[in-house]
Amino acid sequence: MKPIIGVTFSDDIQDDPSNNYIDAINQFGGIPRTLYPGISVDAFDGIDGLLLTGGGDIHPDNFGEPYHPTLKFVNEARDELEIPLCRKAIEDDLPVLGICRGIQVMSVAMGGNLYQDIHEEYRQDALIHTQVDNEDSRHEIEIKDSRLMEIVGKEIDEVNSSHHQAVNDRGAEFVVTARCRADGTIEAMENPSKRFVLGVQYHPERMLENPDFLEHRRKLFEAFIQAASE
């Protein structure tokens, strides 16, 4: 049977097949189930994997820091949904894939914190990781020996970016498995003690522009769906 994948959003998108996250789950063998603030707790029963999607910034109250003036699209209701849900999924050894905001949720859920603004709190000379002219920025990442390297099969790969926050202190039991080659921003982390708990800062669901992007996207989602099938 196909695994049921809980996919988090800010509201009910009714499994819109045109959504890149929903499309990827469908394409690579899963059944998406949208999870959003206010949904019945019954919706969490029976999911085989959890996909934490991209979106607005996480409120810094969740990691004990003051509110930064550059924060965007903060949704406290979504924080209240995703952070405890992520924590429970990891504790229950449910496969979890975090994308962009999702890797940040994973870190915060397990006691880590974030750079609320990469240029102001990490490095002023950091790359532009946000969109430019409505297009994702692109850069190379360096991948360590890890589950991600096993999946992708490369030590160096190009990915896309659209974020202005990033993981600072990673959450408990996570190890950093990829960084941006140019500025050292954390681009992936994993919990090696679990079946599949992997977060990436980039957007594989939008890696559609060329054969290398499509391969990376396929391999990552296939590995996640396979883990949720076991």
MARBA-3410 file (N, C-alpha, C, O; in Angstrom, 1 decimal):
230
0.8,-1.2,0.0,0.0,0.0,0.0,0.9,1.3,0.0,2.0,1.3,0.6 ~ 0.4,2.3,-0.6,1.1,3.6,-0.6,1.0,4.2,0.8,0.0,4.1,1.4 ~ 2.2,4.8,1.2,2.2,5.4,2.5,1.4,6.7,2.5,1.4,7.4,1.5 ~ 0.8,7.0,3.7,0.1,8.3,3.8,1.0,9.3,4.4,1.6,9.1,5.5 ~ 1.2,10.4,3.7,2.2,11.4,4.1,1.4,12.7,4.6,0.7,13.3,3.8
1.6,13.0,5.9,1.1,14.3,6.4,1.9,15.4,5.9,3.1,15.4,6.0 ~ 1.2,16.4,5.2,1.9,17.5,4.6,1.4,18.8,5.3,0.2,19.1,5.2 ~ 2.3,19.6,5.9,1.8,20.7,6.7,1.7,22.0,5.8,2.5,22.3,5.0 ~ 0.6,22.8,6.1,0.4,24.0,5.4,-0.2,25.0,6.4,-0.6,24.7,7.5 ~ -0.4,26.3,6.0,-1.0,27.3,6.8,-2.5,27.2,6.8,-3.2,27.6,7.8
-3.1,26.6,5.8,-4.5,26.4,5.7,-4.8,25.2,4.8,-3.9,24.5,4.3 ~ -6.1,24.8,4.7,-6.5,23.6,3.9,-6.4,23.9,2.4,-7.1,24.8,1.9 ~ -5.5,23.3,1.7,-5.4,23.4,0.3,-6.1,22.3,-0.5,-6.1,22.3,-1.7 ~ -6.8,21.4,0.3,-7.6,20.4,-0.3,-6.9,19.5,-1.3,-7.4,19.2,-2.3 ~ -5.6,19.2,-0.9,-4.8,18.3,-1.7,-4.7,18.8,-3.2,-4.8,18.0,-4.1
-4.5,20.1,-3.4,-4.4,20.7,-4.7,-3.2,20.0,-5.5,-2.1,20.2,-5.1 ~ -3.5,19.3,-6.6,-2.5,18.6,-7.3,-1.5,19.5,-7.9,-0.4,19.1,-8.3 ~ -1.8,20.8,-8.1,-0.9,21.8,-8.7,0.2,22.2,-7.7,1.2,22.9,-8.1 ~ 0.0,22.0,-6.4,1.0,22.4,-5.4,2.2,21.5,-5.5,2.1,20.3,-5.7 ~ 3.4,22.1,-5.5,4.6,21.4,-5.7,4.9,20.3,-4.7,5.3,19.2,-5.1
4.5,20.5,-3.4,4.7,19.5,-2.4,3.7,18.3,-2.7,4.1,17.2,-2.6 ~ 2.5,18.7,-2.9,1.5,17.6,-3.1,1.8,16.8,-4.4,1.7,15.6,-4.4 ~ 2.2,17.5,-5.4,2.6,16.9,-6.7,3.8,15.9,-6.5,3.7,14.8,-7.0 ~ 4.8,16.3,-5.7,5.9,15.4,-5.5,5.5,14.2,-4.7,6.0,13.1,-5.0 ~ 4.7,14.3,-3.7,4.2,13.1,-2.9,3.5,12.2,-3.8,3.7,11.0,-3.8
2.6,12.7,-4.6,1.8,11.9,-5.5,2.7,11.3,-6.6,2.6,10.1,-6.9 ~ 3.6,12.0,-7.1,4.5,11.5,-8.2,5.4,10.4,-7.7,5.6,9.5,-8.5 ~ 5.8,10.4,-6.5,6.8,9.5,-6.1,6.2,8.4,-5.1,7.0,7.7,-4.4 ~ 4.9,8.2,-5.2,4.3,7.0,-4.6,3.7,7.2,-3.2,3.4,6.2,-2.6 ~ 3.4,8.4,-2.8,2.7,8.6,-1.5,1.3,9.1,-1.7,0.9,9.5,-2.8
0.6,9.1,-0.6,-0.8,9.7,-0.6,-0.7,10.9,0.4,-0.6,10.7,1.6 ~ -0.9,12.1,-0.2,-0.8,13.3,0.7,-2.0,13.5,1.5,-3.1,13.3,1.1 ~ -1.8,13.9,2.8,-2.9,14.3,3.6,-2.5,15.7,4.2,-1.6,15.8,5.0 ~ -3.3,16.7,3.9,-2.9,18.0,4.4,-3.2,18.2,5.9,-4.3,17.8,6.3 ~ -2.3,18.8,6.6,-2.4,19.1,8.0,-2.2,20.6,8.2,-1.3,21.2,7.6
-3.1,21.3,8.9,-3.1,22.7,9.0,-3.7,23.1,10.3,-4.4,22.3,11.0 ~ -3.5,24.3,10.8,-4.0,24.7,12.1,-5.5,24.6,12.2,-6.2,24.9,11.3 ~ -5.9,24.0,13.3,-7.3,23.8,13.6,-7.9,22.5,13.1,-9.1,22.2,13.3 ~ -7.1,21.7,12.4,-7.6,20.4,11.9,-7.8,19.5,13.1,-7.2,19.6,14.1 ~ -8.7,18.5,12.9,-9.0,17.5,13.9,-7.8,16.7,14.2,-7.0,16.3,13.3
-7.6,16.3,15.4,-6.5,15.5,15.8,-6.6,14.1,15.1,-5.6,13.4,15.0 ~ -7.8,13.7,14.7,-7.9,12.4,14.0,-7.1,12.4,12.7,-6.8,11.3,12.2 ~ -6.9,13.6,12.1,-6.1,13.6,10.9,-4.7,13.1,11.0,-4.1,12.7,10.1 ~ -4.2,13.2,12.3,-2.8,12.7,12.5,-2.7,11.2,12.6,-1.6,10.6,12.5 ~ -3.8,10.5,12.9,-3.8,9.1,13.1,-3.6,8.4,11.7,-4.2,8.7,10.7
-2.7,7.5,11.7,-2.4,6.7,10.5,-1.5,7.2,9.5,-1.3,6.6,8.5 ~ -0.9,8.4,9.8,0.1,8.9,8.8,1.4,8.0,8.9,1.7,7.6,10.0 ~ 2.0,7.8,7.8,3.2,7.0,7.8,4.5,7.8,7.7,5.6,7.3,7.8 ~ 4.4,9.1,7.4,5.5,10.0,7.3,5.0,11.5,7.4,3.8,11.7,7.2 ~ 5.9,12.4,7.7,5.6,13.8,7.9,6.5,14.6,7.0,7.7,14.6,7.1
5.9,15.5,6.2,6.6,16.5,5.4,6.3,17.8,5.9,5.2,18.3,5.9 ~ 7.3,18.5,6.5,7.2,19.9,7.0,7.7,20.8,5.9,8.8,20.8,5.4 ~ 6.7,21.6,5.4,6.9,22.4,4.2,7.5,23.8,4.5,7.6,24.2,5.6 ~ 7.8,24.5,3.4,8.3,25.9,3.5,7.2,26.8,3.9,6.0,26.5,3.9 ~ 7.6,28.1,4.2,6.6,29.1,4.6,7.2,30.2,5.3,8.4,30.5,5.2
6.4,30.9,6.1,6.8,32.1,6.8,7.7,31.7,8.0,8.0,30.6,8.3 ~ 8.2,32.8,8.6,9.2,32.6,9.7,8.6,32.1,11.0,7.3,32.2,11.2 ~ 9.4,31.5,11.8,9.0,30.9,13.1,9.1,32.0,14.2,10.1,32.8,14.2 ~ 8.1,32.2,15.0,8.1,33.2,16.1,9.3,32.9,17.0,9.4,31.7,17.5 ~ 10.1,33.8,17.3,11.3,33.6,18.2,10.9,33.3,19.7,11.8,32.8,20.4
9.7,33.5,20.1,9.3,33.0,21.4,9.6,31.5,21.5,9.8,31.0,22.6 ~ 9.5,30.8,20.4,9.7,29.3,20.5,11.1,28.9,20.7,11.4,27.7,21.0 ~ 12.1,29.8,20.6,13.4,29.5,21.0,14.1,30.6,21.9,15.3,30.7,21.9 ~ 13.2,31.3,22.6,13.7,32.2,23.6,14.5,33.4,23.2,15.4,33.8,23.9 ~ 14.1,34.0,22.1,14.8,35.2,21.6,13.9,36.3,21.3,12.7,36.1,21.1
14.3,37.6,21.3,13.4,38.7,21.0,13.1,38.7,19.5,13.8,38.2,18.7 ~ 12.0,39.4,19.2,11.4,39.5,17.9,12.3,40.4,17.0,12.6,41.5,17.4 ~ 12.8,39.8,15.9,13.7,40.6,15.0,12.8,41.4,14.0,11.8,40.9,13.5 ~ 13.2,42.6,13.7,12.3,43.5,12.9,12.2,43.0,11.4,11.3,43.5,10.7 ~ 13.1,42.1,11.0,13.0,41.7,9.6,12.1,40.4,9.4,12.0,39.9,8.3
11.5,39.9,10.5,10.7,38.7,10.3,9.6,38.9,9.4,9.0,40.0,9.3 ~ 9.2,37.8,8.7,8.1,37.9,7.6,7.1,36.8,7.8,7.5,35.6,8.0 ~ 5.9,37.1,7.6,4.8,36.1,7.5,4.8,35.1,8.7,4.6,33.9,8.5 ~ 5.0,35.7,9.9,5.0,34.8,11.1,3.6,34.3,11.3,2.6,35.1,11.3 ~ 3.4,33.0,11.5,2.1,32.4,11.7,2.2,31.5,13.0,2.6,30.4,12.9
1.8,32.1,14.1,1.9,31.4,15.4,1.0,30.2,15.5,1.4,29.2,16.1 ~ -0.1,30.2,14.8,-0.9,29.0,14.7,-0.2,27.8,14.0,-0.4,26.7,14.5 ~ 0.5,28.1,13.0,1.3,27.1,12.3,2.4,26.6,13.2,2.7,25.4,13.2 ~ 3.1,27.5,13.9,4.1,27.1,14.9,3.5,26.1,15.9,4.1,25.1,16.2 ~ 2.3,26.4,16.4,1.7,25.6,17.4,1.3,24.2,16.9,1.2,23.2,17.6
1.1,24.1,15.6,0.8,22.8,14.9,2.1,22.1,14.7,2.2,20.9,15.1 ~ 3.0,22.7,14.1,4.2,21.9,13.5,5.2,21.5,14.6,5.8,20.4,14.5 ~ 5.5,22.4,15.5,6.6,22.1,16.5,6.3,20.9,17.3,7.1,20.0,17.4 ~ 5.2,20.8,18.0,4.9,19.6,18.8,4.7,18.4,17.9,5.0,17.3,18.3 ~ 4.1,18.6,16.7,3.9,17.5,15.8,5.2,16.9,15.3,5.4,15.7,15.3
6.2,17.8,15.0,7.5,17.3,14.6,8.2,16.6,15.8,8.8,15.5,15.6 ~ 8.1,17.1,17.0,8.7,16.5,18.1,8.1,15.1,18.3,8.9,14.1,18.6 ~ 6.8,14.9,18.2,6.2,13.6,18.4,6.6,12.7,17.3,6.9,11.5,17.6 ~ 6.6,13.1,16.1,7.0,12.3,15.0,8.4,11.7,15.2,8.7,10.6,14.9 ~ 9.4,12.6,15.6,10.7,12.1,15.8,10.8,11.2,17.0,11.5,10.1,16.9
10.1,11.5,18.1,10.1,10.6,19.2,9.5,9.2,18.8,10.0,8.2,19.4 ~ 8.5,9.2,17.9,7.9,7.9,17.5,8.6,7.3,16.4,8.2,6.2,15.9 ~ 9.7,7.8,15.9,10.5,7.3,14.8,9.8,7.2,13.5,9.9,6.3,12.7 ~ 8.9,8.2,13.3,8.2,8.4,12.0,9.1,9.1,11.1,9.8,10.1,11.4 ~ 9.2,8.6,9.8,10.0,9.4,8.8,9.6,10.8,8.7,8.4,11.1,8.5
10.5,11.7,8.8,10.3,13.2,8.7,11.2,13.8,7.6,12.4,13.6,7.7 ~ 10.6,14.6,6.7,11.4,15.4,5.8,11.0,16.8,6.0,9.8,17.2,5.9 ~ 12.0,17.7,6.3,11.8,19.1,6.5,12.4,19.9,5.4,13.5,19.7,5.0 ~ 11.6,20.8,4.8,12.1,21.6,3.7,12.0,23.1,4.0,10.9,23.6,4.4 ~ 13.1,23.8,3.9,13.2,25.3,4.2,12.7,25.6,5.6,13.4,25.3,6.6
11.5,26.2,5.8,11.0,26.4,7.1,11.0,25.1,7.9,11.2,25.0,9.1 ~ 10.8,24.0,7.2,10.7,22.7,7.8,12.0,22.3,8.6,11.9,21.7,9.7 ~ 13.2,22.5,8.0,14.4,22.2,8.7,14.5,23.1,10.0,15.0,22.7,11.0 ~ 14.0,24.3,9.9,14.0,25.2,11.0,13.1,24.8,12.1,13.4,24.8,13.3 ~ 11.9,24.3,11.7,11.0,23.7,12.7,11.6,22.5,13.4,11.5,22.4,14.6
12.3,21.7,12.6,12.9,20.5,13.2,13.9,20.9,14.3,14.0,20.3,15.4 ~ 14.7,21.9,14.0,15.7,22.3,15.0,15.1,22.9,16.2,15.5,22.5,17.3 ~ 14.1,23.8,16.0,13.4,24.4,17.2,12.7,23.4,18.0,12.7,23.4,19.2 ~ 12.0,22.4,17.3,11.3,21.4,18.0,12.2,20.6,19.0,11.7,20.1,20.0 ~ 13.4,20.4,18.6,14.3,19.6,19.5,15.3,20.5,20.3,16.4,20.0,20.6
14.9,21.7,20.5,15.7,22.6,21.4,16.7,23.5,20.8,17.5,24.1,21.5 ~ 16.8,23.5,19.5,17.8,24.4,18.8,17.2,25.8,18.6,16.1,26.1,19.0 ~ 18.0,26.6,17.9,17.6,28.0,17.6,17.9,28.4,16.2,18.5,27.6,15.4 ~ 17.6,29.6,15.8,17.8,30.1,14.4,18.5,31.4,14.3,18.5,32.2,15.3 ~ 19.2,31.6,13.2,19.5,33.0,12.8,18.2,33.6,12.2,17.7,33.1,11.2
17.7,34.6,12.9,16.5,35.2,12.4,16.7,36.0,11.1,15.7,36.2,10.3 ~ 17.9,36.5,10.9,18.2,37.2,9.7,19.7,36.8,9.4,20.6,37.1,10.1 ~ 19.9,36.1,8.3,21.3,35.6,8.0,22.3,36.7,7.9,23.4,36.5,8.5 ~ 22.0,37.8,7.2,23.0,38.8,7.0,23.2,39.6,8.3,24.4,40.1,8.5 ~ 22.2,39.8,9.2,22.4,40.6,10.4,23.0,39.7,11.5,23.7,40.3,12.4
22.6,38.5,11.6,23.0,37.7,12.8,24.0,36.6,12.5,24.6,36.0,13.4 ~ 24.3,36.3,11.2,25.3,35.3,10.9,26.5,35.9,10.2,27.6,36.0,10.8 ~ 26.3,36.3,8.9,27.4,36.9,8.2,26.9,38.0,7.3,26.0,37.7,6.5 ~ 27.5,39.2,7.4,27.1,40.2,6.5,27.4,40.0,5.0,26.8,40.5,4.1 ~ 28.5,39.1,4.8,28.9,38.8,3.4,28.3,37.5,2.9,28.8,37.0,1.9
27.3,37.0,3.6,26.6,35.8,3.2,26.0,36.0,1.8,25.6,37.1,1.4 ~ 25.9,34.9,1.1,25.2,34.9,-0.2,23.8,35.4,-0.1,23.2,35.4,1.0 ~ 23.2,35.8,-1.2,21.8,36.1,-1.2,21.0,34.8,-1.3,21.1,34.2,-2.4 ~ 20.4,34.4,-0.3,19.7,33.1,-0.3,18.2,33.3,-0.6,17.5,32.3,-0.7 ~ 17.7,34.5,-0.7,16.3,34.8,-1.0,16.1,34.8,-2.5,17.1,34.7,-3.3
14.8,34.9,-2.9,14.5,35.0,-4.4,15.0,36.3,-4.9,15.0,37.4,-4.3 ~ 15.4,36.3,-6.2,15.9,37.5,-6.9,15.0,37.5,-8.2,15.0,36.6,-9.0 ~ 14.3,38.6,-8.4,13.4,38.8,-9.5,12.4,37.6,-9.7,12.2,37.1,-10.7 ~ 11.9,37.2,-8.5,10.9,36.1,-8.4,11.5,34.7,-8.8,10.7,33.8,-9.1 ~ 12.8,34.6,-8.8,13.4,33.3,-9.1,14.3,32.9,-7.9,14.9,33.8,-7.3
14.3,31.6,-7.6,15.1,31.2,-6.5,16.6,31.4,-6.8,17.0,31.2,-8.0 ~ 17.3,31.8,-5.8,18.8,31.9,-6.0,19.4,30.5,-6.0,18.7,29.6,-5.6 ~ 20.6,30.4,-6.5,21.2,29.0,-6.7,22.6,29.1,-6.2,23.3,30.1,-6.4 ~ 23.1,28.0,-5.6,24.4,27.9,-5.1,24.8,26.5,-4.9,24.0,25.6,-4.9 ~ 26.1,26.2,-4.7,26.6,24.9,-4.4,26.6,24.6,-2.9,26.8,25.4,-2.1
26.3,23.3,-2.6,26.4,22.8,-1.2,27.5,21.7,-1.2,27.7,21.0,-2.2 ~ 28.1,21.6,-0.1,29.1,20.5,0.2,28.4,19.5,1.2,28.0,19.9,2.3 ~ 28.3,18.2,0.7,27.6,17.2,1.5,28.6,16.3,2.2,29.5,15.8,1.5 ~ 28.4,16.1,3.5,29.3,15.2,4.2,28.8,13.7,4.0,27.7,13.5,3.5 ~ 29.6,12.8,4.5,29.2,11.4,4.5,28.0,11.2,5.3,28.1,11.4,6.5
26.9,10.8,4.8,25.6,10.9,5.5,24.5,10.2,4.7,24.8,9.7,3.6 ~ 23.3,10.2,5.2,22.2,9.6,4.5,21.9,10.5,3.2,21.6,9.9,2.2 ~ 22.1,11.8,3.4,21.8,12.6,2.2,22.8,12.3,1.1,22.5,12.3,-0.1 ~ 24.1,12.1,1.4,25.1,11.7,0.4,24.7,10.4,-0.2,24.9,10.2,-1.4 ~ 24.3,9.4,0.6,23.9,8.1,0.0,22.7,8.3,-1.0,22.7,7.6,-2.0
21.8,9.2,-0.6,20.6,9.4,-1.5,21.0,10.1,-2.8,20.7,9.7,-3.9 ~ 21.8,11.2,-2.7,22.1,12.1,-3.8,23.3,11.5,-4.6,23.3,11.7,-5.8 ~ 24.2,10.9,-3.9,25.4,10.3,-4.6,26.4,11.3,-5.0,27.2,11.1,-5.9 ~ 26.4,12.5,-4.4,27.4,13.5,-4.7,27.9,14.2,-3.4,27.3,14.3,-2.4 ~ 29.2,14.7,-3.5,29.8,15.5,-2.4,29.5,16.9,-2.6,29.4,17.7,-1.7
29.4,17.3,-3.9,29.1,18.7,-4.3,27.9,18.7,-5.2,27.8,17.9,-6.1 ~ 26.9,19.6,-4.9,25.7,19.6,-5.8,25.2,21.1,-5.7,25.4,21.8,-4.8 ~ 24.5,21.4,-6.8,23.8,22.7,-6.8,22.4,22.6,-6.4,21.7,21.7,-6.7 ~ 22.0,23.6,-5.6,20.6,23.6,-5.1,20.0,25.0,-5.3,20.7,26.0,-5.6 ~ 18.7,25.2,-4.9,18.1,26.5,-5.0,17.9,27.0,-3.6,18.0,26.3,-2.6
17.6,28.3,-3.5,17.4,28.9,-2.2,16.3,30.0,-2.2,16.1,30.7,-3.2 ~ 15.5,30.0,-1.1,14.5,31.1,-0.9,14.2,31.2,0.6,13.2,30.7,1.0 ~ 15.1,31.9,1.3,15.0,32.0,2.8,15.9,33.1,3.3,16.9,33.4,2.7 ~ 15.5,33.7,4.4,16.4,34.6,5.0,16.7,34.3,6.5,17.5,35.0,7.2 ~ 16.2,33.2,7.0,16.6,32.6,8.2,17.3,31.3,8.0,17.3,30.8,6.9
18.0,30.8,9.0,18.7,29.5,8.9,19.0,29.0,10.3,18.9,29.7,11.3 ~ 19.3,27.7,10.3,19.6,27.0,11.6,20.9,27.5,12.2,21.8,27.7,11.4 ~ 20.8,27.8,13.4,22.1,28.3,14.2,22.5,27.1,15.0,23.2,26.2,14.5 ~ 22.1,27.0,16.3,22.4,25.8,17.1,21.4,24.7,16.7,20.2,25.0,16.9 ~ 21.8,23.6,16.2,20.9,22.6,15.8,20.3,21.9,17.0,20.8,21.9,18.1
19.1,21.3,16.8,18.4,20.6,17.9,19.1,19.4,18.3,20.0,18.9,17.7 ~ 18.6,18.8,19.4,19.3,17.6,20.0,19.3,16.5,19.0,18.3,16.2,18.4 ~ 20.5,15.8,19.0,20.7,14.6,18.2,20.8,14.8,16.7,21.0,13.9,16.0 ~ 20.8,16.1,16.3,21.0,16.4,14.9,22.5,16.5,14.6,23.2,17.1,15.4 ~ 22.9,16.1,13.4,24.2,16.4,12.9,24.1,17.2,11.6,23.2,16.9,10.8
25.0,18.1,11.4,25.0,18.9,10.1,25.6,18.0,9.0,26.7,17.5,9.2 ~ 24.9,17.9,7.9,25.4,17.0,6.8,25.6,17.8,5.5,26.1,17.2,4.6 ~ 25.2,19.0,5.4,25.6,19.8,4.2,25.6,21.3,4.6,24.8,21.8,5.5 ~ 26.5,22.0,4.0,26.6,23.5,4.1,26.8,24.1,2.8,27.2,23.5,1.8 ~ 26.4,25.4,2.7,26.6,26.2,1.5,28.1,26.3,1.4,28.8,26.7,2.3
28.7,26.1,0.2,30.1,26.1,0.0,30.6,27.6,0.2,31.8,27.8,0.6 ~ 29.9,28.5,-0.2,30.3,29.9,-0.2,30.4,30.6,1.1,31.3,31.4,1.4 ~ 29.3,30.3,2.0,29.3,31.0,3.3,29.0,30.1,4.5,29.0,30.7,5.6 ~ 28.9,28.8,4.3,28.8,27.9,5.4,27.5,27.8,6.1,27.3,27.1,7.1 ~ 26.4,28.4,5.5,25.1,28.3,6.0,24.7,26.8,6.0,25.0,26.1,5.1
24.1,26.4,7.1,23.6,25.0,7.2,22.5,24.7,6.1,21.5,25.4,6.1 ~ 22.8,23.7,5.3,21.8,23.4,4.2,21.1,22.0,4.4,20.2,21.7,3.8 ~ 21.7,21.2,5.3,21.0,19.9,5.7,21.5,19.4,7.0,22.6,19.7,7.4 ~ 20.6,18.7,7.7,20.9,18.1,9.0,20.1,16.8,9.1,19.0,16.7,8.5 ~ 20.6,15.9,9.9,19.9,14.6,10.0,20.0,14.1,11.5,20.9,14.6,12.2
19.1,13.2,11.9,19.2,12.5,13.1,19.5,11.1,12.8,18.6,10.3,12.4 ~ 20.8,10.7,12.9,21.2,9.3,12.4,20.7,8.2,13.3,20.8,7.0,12.9 ~ 20.1,8.5,14.4,19.6,7.5,15.3,18.2,7.0,14.9,17.7,6.1,15.4 ~ 17.6,7.7,13.9,16.2,7.5,13.5,16.2,6.9,12.1,17.2,6.9,11.4 ~ 15.1,6.3,11.8,15.0,5.6,10.4,15.2,6.6,9.3,15.9,6.4,8.4
14.5,7.8,9.4,14.7,8.8,8.4,14.2,10.1,9.0,13.0,10.4,9.0 ~ 15.1,11.0,9.4,14.8,12.3,9.9,15.8,13.2,9.2,17.0,13.3,9.7 ~ 15.4,13.9,8.2,16.3,14.7,7.4,15.6,16.1,7.1,14.5,16.1,6.6 ~ 16.4,17.1,7.3,15.9,18.5,6.9,16.9,19.1,5.9,18.1,19.0,6.0 ~ 16.3,19.8,4.9,17.1,20.5,4.0,16.6,22.0,3.9,15.4,22.2,4.0
17.6,22.9,3.8,17.2,24.3,3.8,16.7,24.8,2.4,16.1,25.8,2.2 ~ 17.1,24.0,1.4,16.7,24.4,0.0,15.3,23.8,-0.3,14.6,23.3,0.5 ~ 14.9,24.0,-1.6,13.5,23.6,-2.0,13.5,22.5,-3.1,13.4,22.9,-4.3 ~ 13.7,21.3,-2.7,13.7,20.2,-3.8,12.4,20.1,-4.5,12.4,19.7,-5.7 ~ 11.3,20.5,-3.9,10.0,20.4,-4.6,9.9,21.4,-5.8,9.1,21.2,-6.7
10.8,22.4,-5.8,10.8,23.3,-6.9,12.1,23.1,-7.8,12.3,24.0,-8.7 ~ 12.8,22.1,-7.6,14.0,21.8,-8.4,13.5,21.1,-9.7,13.6,19.9,-9.9 ~ 13.1,21.9,-10.7,12.4,21.4,-11.9,13.1,21.9,-13.2,12.6,21.6,-14.3 ~ 14.1,22.8,-13.0,14.6,23.5,-14.2,15.5,22.7,-15.1,15.6,23.1,-16.3 ~ 16.2,21.7,-14.6,17.2,21.0,-15.4,17.3,19.6,-15.0,16.8,19.2,-13.9
18.0,18.7,-15.8,18.1,17.3,-15.4,18.7,17.0,-14.1,18.3,16.1,-13.3 ~ 19.8,17.8,-13.7,20.4,17.6,-12.4,19.5,17.9,-11.2,19.4,17.2,-10.3 ~ 18.7,19.0,-11.4,17.7,19.3,-10.3,16.7,18.3,-10.2,16.3,17.9,-9.1 ~ 16.2,17.8,-11.4,15.1,16.8,-11.4,15.6,15.5,-10.7,14.8,14.8,-10.0 ~ 16.9,15.1,-11.0,17.4,13.9,-10.4,17.5,14.0,-8.9,17.1,13.1,-8.1
18.0,15.2,-8.4,18.1,15.4,-7.0,16.8,15.3,-6.3,16.6,14.7,-5.3 ~ 15.8,16.0,-6.9,14.4,16.0,-6.4,13.9,14.6,-6.3,13.3,14.2,-5.3 ~ 14.0,13.8,-7.4,13.5,12.5,-7.5,14.1,11.6,-6.4,13.4,10.9,-5.7 ~ 15.4,11.6,-6.3,16.1,10.8,-5.3,15.7,11.1,-3.9,15.5,10.1,-3.1 ~ 15.6,12.3,-3.6,15.2,12.7,-2.2,13.8,12.3,-1.8,13.6,11.7,-0.8
12.9,12.6,-2.7,11.5,12.2,-2.4,11.3,10.7,-2.4,10.5,10.2,-1.6 ~ 11.9,10.0,-3.4,11.8,8.6,-3.4,12.3,7.9,-2.1,11.7,7.0,-1.6 ~ 13.4,8.5,-1.6,14.0,7.9,-0.4,13.1,8.1,0.8,12.9,7.3,1.6 ~ 12.5,9.3,0.9,11.5,9.6,1.9,10.3,8.7,1.8,9.9,8.2,2.9 ~ 9.7,8.6,0.7,8.5,7.8,0.5,8.8,6.3,0.8,8.0,5.6,1.4
10.0,5.9,0.4,10.4,4.5,0.7,10.5,4.3,2.2,10.0,3.2,2.7 ~ 11.1,5.2,2.9,11.2,5.1,4.3,9.8,5.0,5.0,9.6,4.3,5.9 ~ 8.9,5.8,4.5,7.6,5.8,5.0,6.8,4.6,4.7,5.8,4.2,5.3 ~ 7.2,3.8,3.7,6.6,2.6,3.3,7.0,1.4,4.1,6.3,0.4,4.1 ~ 8.1,1.5,4.8,8.7,0.4,5.5,8.0,0.2,6.9,8.4,-0.8,7.6
END
